[in-house]
Amino acid sequence: MEKFQEYREKALKNIKIADHILSVTYPLVQDPKLLLAVIENIYFAFDNAMTSILDYERLFKRIPDVGEKFEIKFDIFRKKVAQNCNINQEHLKTIVELREMIKEHKESPVEFSRKDKFVICSDSYKMRTLSKEEIKKYISKAKLFIEEVNHITSKNEGIFR
């Protein structure tokens, strides 16, 4: 199995985990902190799908090796791959949004649960709330992105068997 196929499988696994936590575990436990785990898995699904298509393009020598650093991977993906493969620009915005959420969570001095939402506060007390409904939208966007990546990377998959 080629690397791009492994990353594609990881992306599918991440989105299944996120979906399971949101639809099965969260209703049982009712702990809004689980929403962060869902967001992280959605982000990992996007990242692995993006890495899959980057590795696929590198395999055909359309782009150079990009390494593991997110900023470099995302920059090449945005500038070269997304345009060439007709990837919806909305997916790029979603990846950035999810990354910012995770970064805000890590740097946040204050976080708390209120009703069915999880609230992240910045140093300047700018608040971001995570709700189950909002996260469902991210999951559906991730599924669409993974489907697009799967369609693109499966075109010449017979070569690698």
C-alpha positions in Angstrom: 0.0 0.0 0.0 1.3 3.4 -1.0 1.7 6.3 1.5 -1.1 8.3 0.0 -3.5 5.3 0.5 -2.4 5.0 4.1 -3.1 8.7 4.7 -6.5 8.4 3.0 -7.3 5.4 5.3 -6.2 7.4 8.4 -8.5 10.3 7.3 -11.4 7.9 7.0 -10.6 6.5 10.4 -10.4 9.9 12.0 -13.7 11.0 10.7 -15.4 7.8 11.9 -13.9 8.4 15.3 -15.2 12.0 15.4 -18.6 10.9 14.2 -18.8 8.1 16.8 -17.8 10.4 19.7 -20.4 13.0 18.6 -23.3 10.6 17.9 -22.7 7.8 20.5 -20.3 8.8 23.3 -21.3 12.5 23.7 -25.1 11.8 24.2 -24.2 9.2 26.9 -21.7 11.2 28.8 -23.0 14.7 28.2 -19.6 16.2 28.7 -19.0 19.2 26.4 -15.2 18.7 26.7 -15.7 15.8 24.3 -16.5 18.3 21.6 -12.8 19.2 21.6 -11.8 15.6 20.9 -14.3 15.6 18.0 -12.8 18.9 16.6 -9.3 17.4 16.9 -10.3 14.3 15.0 -12.0 16.3 12.3 -8.9 18.4 11.9 -6.7 15.2 11.7 -9.1 13.8 9.1 -8.6 17.0 7.0 -4.9 17.0 7.5 -4.5 13.3 6.6 -6.7 13.7 3.5 -4.6 16.7 2.5 -1.4 14.8 3.1 -2.8 11.9 1.0 -3.4 14.1 -2.0 0.0 15.8 -1.6 1.8 12.5 -1.5 -0.2 11.3 -4.5 0.9 14.4 -6.4 4.5 14.0 -5.3 4.4 10.4 -6.5 3.6 11.7 -10.0 6.3 14.3 -9.6 3.9 17.2 -9.9 5.1 18.8 -6.7 8.3 18.4 -4.6 8.5 16.6 -1.3 6.8 18.8 1.3 7.9 17.3 4.6 5.8 17.2 7.7 5.4 20.9 8.7 1.8 21.9 8.4 2.4 25.5 7.1 4.5 24.2 4.2 2.1 21.4 3.4 -0.9 23.8 3.5 0.8 26.4 1.4 1.7 24.0 -1.4 -1.7 22.4 -1.2 -3.4 25.8 -1.5 -1.2 27.2 -4.2 -0.6 24.2 -6.5 -2.8 21.2 -5.7 -6.1 22.8 -4.8 -6.2 24.8 -8.1 -5.0 21.9 -10.3 -7.5 19.4 -8.7 -10.4 21.8 -8.5 -10.8 21.5 -4.8 -13.5 23.6 -3.3 -12.0 26.7 -1.6 -14.5 26.3 1.3 -12.4 23.2 2.4 -9.3 25.4 2.7 -11.2 27.9 4.9 -12.4 25.0 7.1 -8.9 23.6 7.6 -7.7 27.0 8.7 -10.7 27.5 11.0 -10.2 24.1 12.7 -6.5 24.7 13.1 -7.2 28.1 14.7 -9.7 26.5 17.1 -7.2 24.0 18.3 -4.6 26.6 18.7 -7.0 28.8 20.7 -7.8 25.9 22.9 -4.1 25.2 23.6 -3.3 28.8 24.4 -6.6 29.5 26.3 -6.3 30.6 29.9 -10.0 29.9 30.6 -12.3 27.2 29.2 -15.7 26.2 30.6 -18.9 24.3 29.8 -22.2 26.2 29.6 -25.3 24.1 28.9 -24.5 21.9 25.9 -21.7 24.1 24.6 -18.0 24.4 25.3 -16.6 27.9 25.6 -12.9 28.8 24.9 -11.7 32.3 26.0 -8.6 34.0 24.8 -6.4 36.3 26.8 -8.5 39.2 25.7 -11.6 37.2 26.6 -12.7 36.8 23.0 -15.0 33.8 23.3 -15.5 30.9 20.9 -18.2 28.4 21.5 -18.4 24.9 20.3 -21.8 23.3 19.9 -23.0 19.9 18.7 -24.8 21.4 15.7 -21.8 23.4 14.6 -19.6 20.3 14.8 -22.0 18.2 12.8 -21.5 20.7 10.0 -17.7 20.3 10.2 -18.1 16.5 10.0 -20.2 16.7 6.9 -17.6 19.1 5.3 -14.8 16.7 6.2 -16.7 13.8 4.7 -17.1 15.8 1.4 -13.4 16.7 1.4 -12.4 13.0 2.0 -14.8 12.0 -0.8 -13.1 14.5 -3.2 -9.7 13.3 -2.2 -10.7 9.7 -2.6 -12.1 10.5 -6.1 -8.8 12.2 -7.2 -6.4 9.7 -5.7 -8.3 6.6 -6.9 -8.1 7.6 -10.6 -4.7 5.9 -11.2 -4.8 3.6 -8.2 -4.5 0.5 -10.4 -0.9 1.4 -11.2 0.2 0.8 -7.6 -1.2 -2.7 -7.2 
